[in-house]
Amino acid sequence: MEIKESLKLNIQNALKQLNVDFALDQIVIEDSKDPSHGDYATNVAMKSCRLFGKAPKDVAELIVTKLDLNEIEKVEIAGPGFINFFMKNDSLSNVVSKIIAENENFGRSEKKNKRINVEFVSANPTGDLHVGHARGAAIGDSIARILDFDGYDVTREYYINDAGNQIDHLGESLVERYKEILGLPFALPEDGYHGEDVKLVAKRIYDEFGPDLLNKDNYFEFFKEKGMEFELDKIKEDLKVYNVTFDIFSSEKKIRAGGAVEKEIEYLKDHVYEEDGALVLKTTDYLDDKDRVIRKSNGEYTYFMPDIVYHINKLSRGFDQLIDVLGADHHGYINRMKSALMMHGYAQDALEVELIQMVRMMKDGEEFKLSKRTGNGYTLRELCLDAGVDAARYFFVMRNASSHLDFDLDLAVKQSSDNPVYYAQYAHARLCSILEQASDIKVNVSPVLSKASELDLAKALANFPNVIKAASKERAPYKITNYIHDVAERVHAFYTECRVIDRDNLDVTSSRLGLCLASKIILKNALNLVGVSAPNKM
């Protein structure tokens, strides 16, 4: 059991001995900011004092008398009632042996028997992914990785909008580009796709299927289907390079087959009314600030209607929780969709929506939006080439998803400690180098630690499971990158203060190699949770 969890249980047991029941998740253990104040601190006395009818400081004194001090060197009461813990060195050293023994499973939770569907990216298959999609992909995939590590049964899903007007516009644009290739008169539709990528798709269709497609019956449907298929192939290829894969690609067309939309309207008949010929859903009966049109007066469905069908489809597959990772412009979407699901009897929290704020691409201190190669929007593929996959993934998740992000391309390629991903990866590579240089020396998997930097590092390593739980609960990958930076900082401080390889003192060397090995394991595991590699050399 990790140190913080052990302390929580210790405190809870002390409170029980004082005839006070206090929930474990209400007991907060914080890292002490000042080593002179101990290793950890809690404000539980202040939070529970009303149950005792005493001052927090008096409650703290009572709690301390009931604590099990087996792993604790000393306890101090500070300020109005904070309890500071000074841990025995052995308790921190034991963490190292546990990490080495469990390796990539250290901090992994037992299976929770709860299925979560994480839907992200879901870009229309009408063109290349851009940097906005890149941020959503990095955050969505990292959330899925963290939830999986925390014991949830996670499914990554991509929703293909293949039944709307955008696909018609793609088909129209491809037909015209195909005519251009044949040397025929052509005219791109005003609301079509004019980019170079559509030209390339048209050329691929021409190369694979020849010059006679316009003579086929219903050739327009052929161009739509092939165009969408080829665009989706590109998207999948780019995402694979970006270390993102999906378990399911769901087609809107297939979900709507068999009259699913009409059946859903019939189901919702007690929640709708007509207004000016349109069909309106009474979402204000639940969480929404206004009712929403689901079918226009001309008989066309709004985007909201098939989205309801899609979310019901997902829940019908046995998922306990849906998480949608969407752009910030979907803010008004949340309560209307929750309301529609509640009409089916689902709980309000059956759906969570993580909103992703905009990205500004910066170079030489200035914002840029277009690709220098094509003059079009800056794509995910170009970002991976220019900045590298690791930097792109790391930069996109190291801020809260709800915060605007300036992506500094110059910093992303900089090989110095100013670059946070380079700083983290260099710490891992340094540990690998140390272990390789000392490969002939036996590693002490139960090291004896005494130096301040050794103990600080071990304390950070021990906190990994708690960071996982917090990042999982809050759907917050940035908590992982914050942790990575903290561990890397302590690795570098340890390396600076301590001579790791000392062949005249093999006992100390062996212990420090154990700490190096544990640190290497934690850094690799943490980097993997945000889809970033842990190189052995740099």
ZAMARGU-4260 file (C-alpha; in steps of 0.2 Angstrom, whole numbers, plus 5000, padded with zeros to 4 digits):
<rodrens>
0) 5000/5000/5000 | 5007/5017/4996 | 5012/5029/5010 | 4997/5042/5008 | 4984/5028/5008
5) 4992/5020/5023 | 4992/5037/5032 | 4974/5039/5028 | 4969/5022/5035 | 4980/5026/5050
10) 4970/5042/5053 | 4953/5034/5050 | 4957/5021/5062 | 4962/5034/5075 | 4946/5043/5073
15) 4936/5027/5075 | 4945/5024/5091 | 4939/5041/5096 | 4921/5035/5091 | 4921/5046/5075
20) 4917/5039/5058 | 4925/5049/5045 | 4925/5044/5026 | 4942/5039/5019 | 4940/5051/5004
25) 4937/5066/5016 | 4955/5063/5023 | 4967/5073/5013 | 4986/5070/5014 | 4997/5084/5006
30) 5016/5084/5003 | 5024/5096/5015 | 5031/5111/5005 | 5045/5113/5018 | 5055/5098/5024
35) 5057/5106/5041 | 5038/5103/5042 | 5040/5084/5039 | 5036/5074/5024 | 5017/5075/5024
40) 5003/5085/5032 | 4984/5084/5035 | 4970/5096/5040 | 4959/5082/5046 | 4958/5089/5063
45) 4950/5105/5056 | 4938/5096/5045 | 4932/5085/5059 | 4932/5096/5074 | 4913/5100/5073
50) 4911/5081/5077 | 4921/5083/5093 | 4914/5100/5098 | 4932/5105/5102 | 4945/5116/5094
55) 4955/5109/5079 | 4971/5109/5089 | 4964/5099/5103 | 4956/5087/5091 | 4974/5085/5083
60) 4981/5081/5099 | 4968/5067/5102 | 4971/5060/5085 | 4990/5059/5087 | 4987/5049/5103
65) 4978/5035/5093 | 4990/5034/5078 | 5000/5018/5074 | 5018/5025/5073 | 5026/5009/5065
70) 5031/5019/5049 | 5031/5036/5057 | 5047/5044/5064 | 5039/5059/5072 | 5022/5068/5072
75) 5020/5087/5075 | 5005/5098/5077 | 5007/5115/5069 | 4997/5131/5067 | 4978/5130/5071
80) 4978/5111/5070 | 4988/5104/5055 | 4996/5087/5059 | 5014/5085/5051 | 5021/5068/5048
85) 5040/5064/5048 | 5041/5046/5040 | 5054/5033/5044 | 5067/5031/5030 | 5063/5013/5029
90) 5045/5017/5024 | 5051/5027/5009 | 5064/5014/5005 | 5051/5001/5004 | 5042/5010/4990
95) 5057/5007/4979 | 5057/4988/4981 | 5038/4988/4978 | 5040/4998/4962 | 5054/4987/4956
100) 5044/4971/4960 | 5028/4977/4952 | 5036/4986/4937 | 5024/4993/4924 | 5009/4988/4936
105) 5015/4999/4950 | 5000/5010/4954 | 4988/5001/4942 | 4971/4998/4951 | 4961/4982/4951
110) 4947/4980/4939 | 4932/4990/4944 | 4919/4981/4933 | 4914/4998/4925 | 4913/5001/4907
115) 4917/5018/4900 | 4916/5024/4882 | 4928/5038/4877 | 4923/5046/4861 | 4935/5059/4854
120) 4942/5066/4837 | 4926/5061/4827 | 4931/5073/4813 | 4921/5072/4797 | 4930/5061/4784
125) 4931/5076/4772 | 4949/5081/4774 | 4965/5081/4785 | 4965/5082/4804 | 4971/5099/4810
130) 4979/5105/4826 | 4963/5107/4835 | 4959/5089/4832 | 4977/5085/4837 | 4974/5092/4855
135) 4958/5083/4856 | 4966/5067/4851 | 4980/5069/4863 | 4968/5073/4878 | 4955/5060/4873
140) 4968/5046/4871 | 4977/5051/4887 | 4961/5051/4897 | 4958/5033/4890 | 4975/5027/4895
145) 4973/5034/4913 | 4956/5027/4915 | 4962/5010/4909 | 4977/5011/4921 | 4965/5015/4935
150) 4955/4999/4932 | 4941/5004/4921 | 4936/4994/4905 | 4939/5007/4892 | 4933/5008/4874
155) 4939/5021/4862 | 4927/5026/4849 | 4927/5037/4834 | 4910/5043/4827 | 4910/5044/4808
160) 4898/5058/4802 | 4894/5050/4785 | 4876/5054/4783 | 4876/5073/4782 | 4878/5087/4769
165) 4897/5087/4771 | 4899/5070/4763 | 4888/5076/4749 | 4899/5091/4747 | 4914/5080/4747
170) 4907/5069/4733 | 4903/5084/4723 | 4920/5091/4725 | 4928/5075/4720 | 4918/5073/4704
175) 4924/5090/4699 | 4942/5087/4702 | 4940/5070/4693 | 4934/5080/4678 | 4949/5092/4680
180) 4960/5077/4679 | 4951/5071/4663 | 4953/5088/4655 | 4935/5091/4655 | 4926/5107/4660
185) 4924/5108/4679 | 4917/5120/4692 | 4920/5117/4711 | 4904/5120/4721 | 4904/5135/4732
190) 4902/5125/4748 | 4913/5111/4742 | 4931/5107/4747 | 4944/5116/4737 | 4960/5110/4746
195) 4975/5101/4739 | 4970/5085/4749 | 4954/5083/4739 | 4964/5084/4723 | 4975/5070/4729
200) 4960/5059/4734 | 4953/5062/4716 | 4969/5057/4709 | 4970/5041/4719 | 4952/5037/4713
205) 4958/5040/4695 | 4973/5030/4697 | 4964/5015/4705 | 4948/5015/4695 | 4952/5023/4678
210) 4945/5036/4667 | 4927/5029/4664 | 4919/5032/4681 | 4907/5046/4674 | 4899/5033/4663
215) 4894/5022/4679 | 4876/5022/4685 | 4875/5033/4701 | 4893/5038/4700 | 4890/5051/4712
220) 4887/5039/4726 | 4903/5030/4721 | 4913/5046/4723 | 4905/5049/4740 | 4909/5032/4746
225) 4927/5031/4740 | 4931/5048/4744 | 4925/5045/4762 | 4934/5029/4763 | 4951/5036/4757
230) 4949/5051/4768 | 4946/5040/4783 | 4961/5029/4778 | 4972/5045/4779 | 4964/5050/4796
235) 4968/5032/4803 | 4986/5033/4796 | 4989/5050/4804 | 4982/5045/4821 | 4992/5029/4821
240) 5008/5040/4819 | 5002/5050/4833 | 5000/5035/4844 | 4981/5035/4844 | 4971/5020/4840
245) 4952/5017/4841 | 4943/5001/4846 | 4927/5006/4837 | 4923/5017/4822 | 4904/5019/4822
250) 4895/5025/4806 | 4881/5037/4808 | 4873/5030/4792 | 4873/5012/4800 | 4866/5018/4816
255) 4852/5027/4807 | 4848/5012/4797 | 4832/5004/4799 | 4823/5019/4804 | 4832/5022/4821
260) 4828/5041/4820 | 4810/5039/4817 | 4809/5026/4831 | 4818/5038/4843 | 4805/5051/4839
265) 4791/5039/4842 | 4799/5035/4859 | 4800/5053/4863 | 4783/5057/4858 | 4778/5062/4876
270) 4792/5075/4877 | 4789/5084/4860 | 4778/5098/4853 | 4775/5106/4837 | 4779/5125/4834
275) 4778/5133/4817 | 4778/5116/4808 | 4794/5111/4818 | 4796/5097/4830 | 4803/5103/4847
280) 4810/5093/4861 | 4806/5099/4879 | 4823/5098/4886 | 4819/5113/4898 | 4809/5099/4908
285) 4826/5093/4913 | 4843/5103/4912 | 4842/5114/4897 | 4839/5133/4896 | 4828/5132/4881
290) 4819/5118/4871 | 4827/5111/4856 | 4821/5109/4838 | 4824/5091/4832 | 4815/5091/4816
295) 4814/5107/4805 | 4798/5113/4797 | 4804/5107/4780 | 4806/5089/4787 | 4825/5089/4789
300) 4832/5083/4806 | 4844/5095/4815 | 4861/5088/4820 | 4854/5086/4838 | 4842/5072/4833
305) 4854/5059/4826 | 4866/5063/4840 | 4853/5058/4852 | 4851/5041/4843 | 4870/5039/4843
310) 4871/5042/4862 | 4857/5030/4865 | 4865/5017/4854 | 4881/5019/4864 | 4872/5016/4881
315) 4862/5002/4874 | 4879/4993/4871 | 4881/4991/4890 | 4892/5006/4894 | 4891/5013/4912
320) 4898/5030/4907 | 4900/5040/4891 | 4914/5053/4890 | 4913/5064/4875 | 4929/5075/4871
325) 4923/5090/4861 | 4928/5107/4856 | 4924/5122/4867 | 4910/5128/4855 | 4899/5113/4861
330) 4896/5121/4878 | 4878/5123/4875 | 4877/5105/4869 | 4880/5097/4886 | 4863/5100/4895
335) 4853/5097/4880 | 4860/5080/4877 | 4860/5075/4896 | 4841/5080/4895 | 4838/5069/4881
340) 4846/5054/4889 | 4837/5058/4905 | 4821/5056/4895 | 4826/5038/4893 | 4829/5036/4912
345) 4848/5038/4912 | 4856/5047/4926 | 4862/5065/4924 | 4880/5059/4925 | 4879/5045/4912
350) 4887/5057/4900 | 4902/5068/4904 | 4908/5081/4891 | 4926/5087/4892 | 4928/5103/4882
355) 4944/5107/4873 | 4949/5125/4871 | 4957/5132/4856 | 4975/5131/4851 | 4986/5145/4844
360) 5001/5139/4834 | 5016/5151/4838 | 5033/5152/4829 | 5046/5166/4831 | 5034/5174/4844
365) 5020/5176/4831 | 5004/5166/4828 | 5002/5156/4812 | 4987/5147/4805 | 4992/5141/4788
370) 5004/5128/4782 | 5019/5135/4773 | 5019/5119/4762 | 5001/5121/4755 | 4994/5137/4761
375) 4980/5128/4769 | 4977/5124/4787 | 4991/5118/4798 | 4988/5099/4799 | 4992/5085/4812
380) 5003/5077/4800 | 5014/5093/4798 | 5014/5096/4816 | 5021/5078/4819 | 5035/5081/4806
385) 5039/5099/4813 | 5038/5096/4831 | 5039/5077/4833 | 5025/5066/4840 | 5032/5066/4858
390) 5032/5085/4859 | 5015/5087/4851 | 5007/5074/4863 | 5016/5081/4878 | 5012/5100/4875
395) 4994/5097/4871 | 4991/5088/4888 | 5002/5099/4899 | 4988/5112/4902 | 4970/5109/4908
400) 4959/5105/4893 | 4948/5120/4897 | 4963/5132/4895 | 4968/5141/4879 | 4985/5134/4873
405) 4999/5143/4864 | 5009/5129/4856 | 5027/5136/4854 | 5034/5127/4840 | 5052/5134/4843
410) 5051/5127/4861 | 5045/5110/4855 | 5060/5107/4845 | 5073/5115/4857 | 5085/5102/4865
415) 5087/5110/4882 | 5079/5110/4899 | 5068/5124/4894 | 5058/5111/4884 | 5047/5101/4896
420) 5046/5085/4886 | 5065/5085/4883 | 5068/5088/4901 | 5058/5073/4906 | 5064/5062/4893
425) 5082/5067/4897 | 5079/5062/4915 | 5074/5044/4909 | 5089/5043/4897 | 5101/5048/4911
430) 5094/5034/4922 | 5096/5022/4908 | 5114/5028/4906 | 5118/5026/4924 | 5111/5008/4925
435) 5120/5003/4909 | 5137/5010/4916 | 5134/5000/4932 | 5127/4984/4924 | 5140/4974/4932
440) 5135/4980/4950 | 5120/4971/4958 | 5105/4982/4961 | 5099/4983/4979 | 5080/4982/4977
445) 5077/4986/4995 | 5089/5001/4996 | 5095/5011/5011 | 5091/5029/5008 | 5098/5044/5019
450) 5102/5059/5008 | 5089/5072/5007 | 5088/5071/4988 | 5086/5052/4989 | 5072/5053/5001
455) 5063/5067/4991 | 5064/5057/4975 | 5057/5041/4984 | 5043/5052/4991 | 5038/5058/4974
460) 5039/5040/4967 | 5028/5034/4981 | 5015/5047/4976 | 5012/5040/4958 | 4996/5029/4963
465) 4988/5045/4970 | 4992/5055/4955 | 4984/5042/4944 | 4968/5042/4955 | 4967/5061/4954
470) 4970/5062/4935 | 4957/5048/4933 | 4944/5056/4944 | 4946/5073/4936 | 4949/5067/4918
475) 4965/5078/4919 | 4980/5072/4910 | 4989/5088/4914 | 4991/5081/4932 | 5002/5067/4925
480) 5013/5079/4915 | 5015/5090/4931 | 5020/5074/4940 | 5032/5069/4927 | 5041/5086/4928
485) 5042/5085/4947 | 5050/5067/4946 | 5062/5073/4933 | 5067/5088/4943 | 5070/5077/4958
490) 5080/5064/4947 | 5091/5078/4942 | 5093/5085/4959 | 5098/5067/4966 | 5110/5065/4952
495) 5118/5082/4956 | 5119/5079/4975 | 5124/5060/4975 | 5138/5051/4967 | 5128/5036/4961
500) 5142/5025/4955 | 5156/5023/4968 | 5166/5007/4965 | 5174/5010/4982 | 5158/5010/4991
505) 5147/4996/4982 | 5134/4996/4996 | 5129/5014/4993 | 5130/5012/4975 | 5119/4997/4975
510) 5106/5006/4985 | 5106/5021/4973 | 5105/5010/4958 | 5089/5003/4966 | 5082/5021/4967
515) 5088/5024/4949 | 5079/5008/4943 | 5063/5013/4952 | 5063/5031/4945 | 5066/5024/4927
520) 5051/5013/4929 | 5040/5027/4936 | 5045/5039/4922 | 5042/5027/4908 | 5025/5022/4915
525) 5020/5040/4917 | 5026/5045/4900 | 5016/5031/4892 | 5000/5037/4901 | 5001/5053/4890
530) 5007/5043/4874 | 5025/5049/4875 | 5040/5038/4873 | 5054/5035/4886 | 5070/5035/4876
535) 5085/5025/4883 | 5097/5037/4874 | 5097/5056/4869
</rodrens>
